[in-house]
Amino acid sequence: MQSESGIKSFDCVKWTRETRDRISAEIRDLSDEELHRWLEARRPQDPFLAALFDRKTSPKGSRAQTREPAGD
């Protein structure tokens, strides 16, 4: 892929798709309990990311309240 300055050094879309496909294949046949253990084994060390990881509910705020349900 080329940009104004030449060849693009990192293709974010390609990386995201490859990562998504790799993770999907890795967790495809896991039970709920196995999936929970898999997620726990990858718990982020960064305090901010850990707080997001531990969140049990949707964020509260004006944007969260005005969202339409998926599929509508």
C-alpha positions as CSV (number, residue, x, y, z in Angstrom):
1,M,0.0,0.0,0.0
2,Q,1.4,3.4,-0.9
3,S,0.9,6.9,0.6
4,E,2.2,10.3,-0.2
5,S,5.6,9.6,1.4
6,G,6.0,6.1,-0.2
7,I,5.2,2.6,1.1
8,K,3.1,2.4,4.2
9,S,5.0,0.7,7.0
10,F,2.0,-0.5,9.0
11,D,-1.4,-1.5,7.8
12,C,-3.8,-1.2,10.7
13,V,-6.8,-2.8,8.9
14,K,-4.7,-5.8,7.9
15,W,-3.3,-6.2,11.4
16,T,-6.7,-5.9,13.0
17,R,-8.2,-8.5,10.7
18,E,-5.3,-10.9,11.2
19,T,-5.5,-10.5,15.0
20,R,-9.3,-10.9,15.1
21,D,-9.0,-14.1,13.0
22,R,-6.2,-15.5,15.2
23,I,-8.1,-14.9,18.4
24,S,-11.4,-16.2,17.0
25,A,-9.7,-19.4,15.9
26,E,-8.1,-19.7,19.3
27,I,-11.3,-19.4,21.3
28,R,-13.8,-20.9,18.9
29,D,-14.3,-24.2,20.7
30,L,-13.9,-23.0,24.3
31,S,-16.7,-23.5,26.8
32,D,-17.9,-20.5,28.9
33,E,-15.6,-21.6,31.8
34,E,-12.6,-22.1,29.5
35,L,-13.3,-18.7,27.9
36,H,-13.4,-17.0,31.3
37,R,-10.0,-18.6,32.2
38,W,-8.6,-17.6,28.8
39,L,-9.6,-13.9,29.4
40,E,-8.3,-13.9,33.0
41,A,-4.9,-15.2,31.8
42,R,-4.7,-12.1,29.5
43,R,-5.7,-9.5,32.2
44,P,-4.0,-6.2,31.3
45,Q,-1.3,-4.9,33.7
46,D,-2.0,-1.2,33.0
47,P,-4.3,0.2,35.7
48,F,-6.5,2.1,33.2
49,L,-6.9,-0.9,30.9
50,A,-7.5,-3.2,33.9
51,A,-10.4,-0.9,35.1
52,L,-12.0,-1.2,31.6
53,F,-11.4,-5.0,31.7
54,D,-13.1,-5.3,35.1
55,R,-16.2,-3.2,34.1
56,K,-19.3,-5.3,34.5
57,T,-21.8,-2.7,33.1
58,S,-22.0,-0.3,30.2
59,P,-20.6,3.2,30.8
60,K,-23.0,5.7,32.1
61,G,-23.4,9.1,30.4
62,S,-25.2,10.9,27.7
63,R,-23.8,8.8,24.8
64,A,-24.5,5.5,26.5
65,Q,-28.1,6.5,27.2
66,T,-28.9,7.6,23.7
67,R,-27.6,4.5,21.9
68,E,-30.0,2.5,19.9
69,P,-30.0,-1.3,20.5
70,A,-28.0,-3.3,17.9
71,G,-29.9,-4.7,15.1
72,D,-32.6,-2.1,14.9
